[in-house]
Amino acid sequence: MLVIERATLQDAEQLAEIQKRTFDRDILQFLGVPNEGPPGYDSVSWQQEMMKAGQYFRIKQNRTLIGGFIIFPLENAVYELGRIFIDPEVQNKGYGQKTMEFMFRHFAEARQWVLDTPSWALRNHHFYKKMGFVQTGQSDPDPSGQVLYWYKRTIADV
């Protein structure tokens, strides 16, 4: 059974380990570069800071921690998905989709969701589009040539 609940400071070390495995695998697969994840992805203290700065959730399957995500409420019922990750050992089993569906229900007041993802993260692009996000633009390349793609998902008024 999938359980999604607020992460605690005691989860930080394990969340950092899972995040490191997740991002290291993607980066190695798509860029051929090891150990070059996003800021703080392998840092226990960064995980703890994000628990204070945003709403950090842990994802458990059968009592085993398998991932997490961070939400930042912005203004005017806009929410940012700061990060989402599922342990590579259990990917492609629908946990990401179930997690996004939980987010949409849990934050039912959201009128719009925003996020960004690297241009090279092809699986992310497919996943976000599948979940109803549309690409809205992209950043200028950073000094290393990396480009972020911006996505949004607008909730229609019912």
Disulfide bonds with the S-S distance in Angstrom:
none
